[in-house]
C-alpha cells in the first residue's frame, strides 16, 4: 500500500488507518536521515494514548514509554550501531517478543534479527511530500 502525506492531518489519518487495518504490534520503519521516522513514531504513540515527549533514542538505542501497567511501547533507533550484536546486548529480542509495541528505526542495520511478522513502513521523501510504502510481512 502507498500513502502520500504533505500535512500533519494527512499523517494523523495514516496512523488511524494503520491501527484500523493492522493488529500487529511490531513496526520496522525505514527511511533516510530526516525522512520523518521519529515523527511517525510520535504520532503512533500519540494514537495509542502516550502524550508525553517522544524522541529518538539515537544514543540510548531504546526508549520505553509506559501506556498502562501492562502495556508498554519500546522505541528503537539503530542508526549508530555497527554490528547486530549491539542490538542483542541491549536485550532487543526480549523487548521484541514481550507482546508490547515495538517501533524500530533503522532496521536495515539488523537484517538478521528481523522478526517473522511485522509491519514494514518505508518513508521516501519526494518533492516535499512523504511517500509511505506499507507492507505486512508474515513469514
C-alpha positions as CSV (number, residue, x, y, z in Angstrom):
1,X,0.0,0.0,0.0
2,X,1.2,3.5,-0.8
3,X,0.1,6.6,1.1
4,X,1.3,10.2,0.5
5,X,1.3,12.9,3.1
6,X,2.0,16.6,3.0
7,X,0.5,17.7,6.3
8,X,0.1,16.8,9.9
9,X,-3.5,16.0,9.3
10,X,-2.6,13.5,6.5
11,X,-0.1,11.8,8.9
12,X,-2.8,11.5,11.6
13,X,-5.1,9.9,9.0
14,X,-2.4,7.5,8.0
15,X,-1.8,6.5,11.6
16,X,-5.6,5.9,12.2
17,X,-5.7,3.8,9.1
18,X,-2.7,1.7,10.1
19,X,-4.2,0.8,13.5
20,X,-7.6,0.2,12.0
21,X,-6.3,-2.1,9.2
22,X,-3.4,-3.9,11.1
23,X,-3.4,-5.6,14.5
24,X,0.3,-6.1,14.6
25,X,2.5,-4.6,17.4
26,X,5.9,-4.6,15.7
27,X,6.8,-1.9,13.2
28,X,10.0,-1.7,11.2
29,X,10.4,1.9,9.9
30,X,12.8,2.6,7.0
31,X,13.9,5.9,5.6
32,X,16.8,8.2,5.0
33,X,18.0,10.7,7.7
34,X,15.3,13.3,8.1
35,X,12.6,11.3,6.3
36,X,10.3,11.5,9.3
37,X,10.7,8.2,11.1
38,X,10.6,9.7,14.6
39,X,7.7,11.9,13.6
40,X,5.8,8.9,12.6
41,X,6.7,7.1,15.9
42,X,5.5,10.2,17.8
43,X,2.1,10.0,16.0
44,X,1.8,6.3,16.5
45,X,2.5,6.7,20.3
46,X,0.0,9.6,20.5
47,X,-2.7,7.5,18.8
48,X,-2.0,4.7,21.4
49,X,-2.5,7.2,24.2
50,X,1.0,8.2,25.1
51,X,1.1,12.0,25.2
52,X,4.5,12.7,26.9
53,X,7.7,13.6,25.0
54,X,8.7,11.1,22.3
55,X,12.3,11.5,21.0
56,X,14.7,9.4,19.0
57,X,16.8,7.1,21.1
58,X,19.8,7.6,18.9
59,X,22.3,7.4,21.8
60,X,20.4,5.1,24.2
61,X,19.3,2.8,21.4
62,X,15.9,2.2,23.1
63,X,13.3,4.3,24.9
64,X,10.5,2.9,26.9
65,X,7.1,4.6,27.1
66,X,4.5,3.3,29.5
67,X,0.9,3.3,28.5
68,X,-0.5,1.3,31.4
69,X,0.9,-1.1,34.0
70,X,0.7,-3.9,31.4
71,X,1.2,-2.1,28.1
72,X,4.5,-0.5,27.0
73,X,6.0,0.9,23.9
74,X,9.6,0.2,23.0
75,X,11.2,2.7,20.5
76,X,14.5,1.6,19.0
77,X,16.9,3.6,16.8
78,X,19.8,1.5,15.4
79,X,21.4,4.2,13.3
80,X,24.6,4.2,15.4
81,X,25.2,0.5,15.7
82,X,27.9,-1.2,13.7
83,X,27.1,-4.8,14.5
84,X,23.9,-6.7,15.2
85,X,25.4,-8.0,18.5
86,X,24.9,-4.4,19.9
87,X,21.1,-4.8,19.5
88,X,21.3,-8.2,21.2
89,X,23.4,-6.7,24.0
90,X,20.6,-4.3,25.0
91,X,18.0,-7.2,25.0
92,X,16.4,-6.4,21.7
93,X,14.9,-9.9,21.3
94,X,13.4,-9.8,24.8
95,X,11.7,-6.5,24.0
96,X,10.6,-7.7,20.6
97,X,8.8,-10.8,21.9
98,X,7.4,-9.1,25.0
99,X,3.9,-8.6,23.4
100,X,4.3,-4.9,23.7
101,X,4.5,-2.3,20.9
102,X,7.9,-2.1,19.2
103,X,8.8,0.7,16.8
104,X,12.2,0.2,15.2
105,X,14.0,2.9,13.3
106,X,16.9,1.8,11.0
107,X,16.0,-1.9,10.9
108,X,18.3,-2.2,7.9
109,X,21.1,-2.3,10.4
110,X,19.9,-5.5,11.9
111,X,18.8,-7.6,8.8
112,X,19.3,-11.0,10.5
113,X,17.3,-10.0,13.6
114,X,14.0,-9.1,12.0
115,X,11.0,-11.0,13.3
116,X,8.9,-13.2,11.2
117,X,5.8,-10.9,11.4
118,X,5.9,-7.1,11.3
119,X,4.6,-4.1,9.6
120,X,7.2,-2.6,7.2
121,X,7.0,1.1,6.6
122,X,9.3,2.7,4.2
123,X,9.3,6.5,4.1
124,X,10.5,8.2,0.9
125,X,10.6,12.0,0.6
126,X,9.9,13.4,-2.9
127,X,9.1,17.0,-3.7
128,X,8.4,17.9,-0.1
129,X,5.9,15.1,0.2
130,X,6.3,11.9,2.2
131,X,5.5,8.6,0.5
132,X,4.8,5.8,2.9
133,X,5.1,2.3,1.5
134,X,3.4,-0.1,3.9
135,X,3.6,-3.8,3.8
136,X,2.6,-6.5,6.2
137,X,5.4,-9.1,6.4
138,X,4.3,-12.6,7.5
139,X,6.9,-15.3,7.0
